[in-house]
Amino acid sequence: MGPVRFYTSIFLRRLPYFLIVATVISAVSIIISQTLPPTYVSQTRLIVESPRIPDNLASSTVTTPAQEQLQIVEQRLLTRPVLLNISRQYEILPNQSSASPDQIVDEMRAQTSIRITAGRNMANLMTITFSARTGQIAAGVLNEYLTEIQKLDVNYRKERASGTHEFFEQEVTRLGGELDKRSARILEFKNENSGALPESLQFRLAQQGSLQTNLEQVDQQIYSLQSQREKLMDVYSSTGQIVGVAQQNRTPAQQQLSQLQAQLNNDLVIYSENNPRIKLLRAKIEKLEEVVAAEQAANPTQPSAQTGNSALDIQLAQIDSQIETLTEQKSALEERLAKLTRSIEQTPANAITLAELQRDHDNIQAQYNAAVGRLAQASTGERIEVTSQGQRISVIEQPAVPSEPAKPNRLMIAGGGTFFGIAMGVGFVLLLELMNKSARRPEDLVSKLEVWPIASIPYVPSKGEVMIRRITGIAAILIILIGIPLGVWAVHTYYQPLDLIVEKVVDKLEVFW
């Protein structure tokens, strides 16, 4: 017997086993493909649109990249509160009332598929699909997703824009307060050092020069009066007479002239020659001098020499009084000059301190001006986001109710089960043959017992054995082709659906492993 005929005979003897395995697996796969619940898939697509207003005209303060914006929306969409809120509106699970929140959230996330496509010089797209047991549920959940996405996108951008605007409002208020403090400190410093500020330095220097000039003039006048007094004493000591003194009986014009001259001497200590007061006094003195000169020309008299201590005392008293007045003026001038000198000496230090205060003020002022400009930009950016003129997520494909289920592919499951059943049947037959170690050919006797048979006589069955074998084969085939599928159908119909049995078996295996 040739090898082909031998293996063919073996396969025919094992044919019932092959048929049992192949038929059972094929029948189970066909029943499962028919009993699996249909799954409907709905899809929607979104795109990130560029701002409607060009950035060179007015830019938004929300500068989130488009891909990052889609990722933020995706993460916020799949949060637990959002998914539970949507699941309450639609019965996502068949037994949702008895399911825990964790199971509902896990199922929602498992049935949701989000895919983001982005690239260089490419539009940023988001594709969302949702699988459900009915098309209405799938489309309804996607519509809720779209509503939530648009709400999340708008709220996110408005919150960012409002937060930026609020920050710069607070910054402007803070810098304004700092600027007021710096201004108040500068004003306080100027009030405390009003006489020693750099801006009045030139005036004080000029005033210092004028005081020094007046002080020199007073010193000259005091020296002149002291010389006059010494000369008067020398003349009286040598001659016993007072010469060159004024007559006691002076005219009113002469008395007024003396008063104006004394007033002019006093005012020269305080005022300069260009002062209007000094010019007015000099004009009056010139007119009185003309009057006195006219009186002396009309009444020429020789001054009579007076002798005696009384006249000398009067002259000395007048000179001493003038010296005392000039000395007091000198003390006042020296005091003013010393105070002015101290203020001039303090001016450089005050200038440095004032420059530091002014520099701090200018820095705060620059920050304040920059913050005001940014506040204006933030206000414009907030307005852009409030009016939905900035970057936004738009829907380019609305979710539709699917007319046919996308899963399961019943033909694929049935065909794959049949092919797998045939493969398993062949494998089972090969396994049985590999496990059978009995000798069935002369070659087996030679290889195992090392006995060389003279001849081999094949077994010839009787007609009754052939008939029984055929009836048994036909019965087995009928049982395989009809009984097993009928039994599987009965179990599925009257006991428990096969898909639930499969799920329980899988759960048991998962627990076992």
Disulfide bonds with the S-S distance in Angstrom:
none
